Amino acid sequence: MTTATLNTTDVRTPARDRAVPARIPFHRILGVELRKMFDTRSGFWLMASILILAVLATGAVILFAPKDQIDYGAFGSAVGVPMTVILPMVAVLAVSSEWSQRSALTTFTLVPSRARVIGAKGLLTVGIGVVSMLVALGVGAVGNVVGSALAGVDQTWNISATQFGQIVLADQIGMLMGFMLGVLLRSSPAAIVGYFVYSLVLPGVSGALTNANDWWHQHVGWFDLTWASGNLYDDMSRQEWAQLGVTTLIWLVLPLAIGLRTLMRAEVK
C-alpha cells in the first residue's frame, strides 16, 4: 500500500481583486458635517438661543427705542448682536468637538482625507454666517414694519446693499475667527476661552494703550483687528481697508495656516 502525501505548498489560491469603494462625494460630507453642527445639545441650544435673543432684541427696540430711532438699522443691529456673539461658538465647536468628544478617529477613518473634512467645515462656517445675516435682515424687516406701525411713524429703510455687504463681512470675520481657534487649539474649552480673549480682552488692552500711548493711538488700526473690523459698520476709506487686510492677515490668516499645518500632521487619538 502506498500513501499519497499532499504537498500543501503547491496549492495556489487564485488572487482575488479587492473591490475599491467609491470616493465619498463632497456634498455628502457637507450634509454630514452640517448635521453634526446642530444635532448635538450644544448646537441645538446655540441656535435656539439665537432665535430667542433675536425675538427679545426686536421686542426691546419696539418697547424702549425713541420713536425717531425706530428704523431698519436699529432692528438689524439689535438682531445682529446676539448672532455675532453666539455664531462663532458654532464655528469653534464644529472643529474642536472632533477632538473634545473623541470622534476625530471615526471621522478621519471614514474620510481619510482630512483636507476634505476641514474644507467642508470651513465652507459650512461661511455659509452659516451668510444665512444668519440674511435671517437678521428678514427679522429686522419684520420688526421695522411692526415697530413703525405701533409707534405711528413712517418706515425708514436706511441700510444700503453696500452697508449690508460690509456687515456680512464683519460677521464672517467673527465666524472665521472661531473656526481658526477651533483648528489651532482643537479643544472646545480652550478655543471658547481663546475667542473671548480675542474679542473682549485684547480689545480692552488695545483701548487702554490707545488712551495711554500716542504712538499706539496713531497706529492702532494696523494691529487691532476688532478696531479695524468695527469700521465695516461705517463708510471706509482706502487706508481703513488696508488696515483691515493687514490685521486680518496677522490675527486670522497666519494662525489659521499654522493650525491647518499642525492639524494635517497631528496624531489622531
Buried (B, 14 or more C-beta within 10 A) or exposed (E): EEEEEEEEEEEEEEEEEEEEEEEBEBEEBBEBBBEBBBEBEBBEEBBEBBEEBBEEBBBEBBEEBEEEEBBBBBBBBBBBBBBBBBBBBBBBBBBBBBBBEEEBEEBBEEBEBBEBBBBBBBBBBBEBBEEBBEBBBEBBBEBBEBBBEEBEBEEBEEBEEEBBEBBBBBBBBBBBBBBBBBBBBBBBEBBBBBBEEBBEEBBEEBBEBBEEEEEBEEEBBBBBBBBBBBBBBEEBEEEBEBBBEBBBEBBBEEBBEEBBEEBEEEEBE
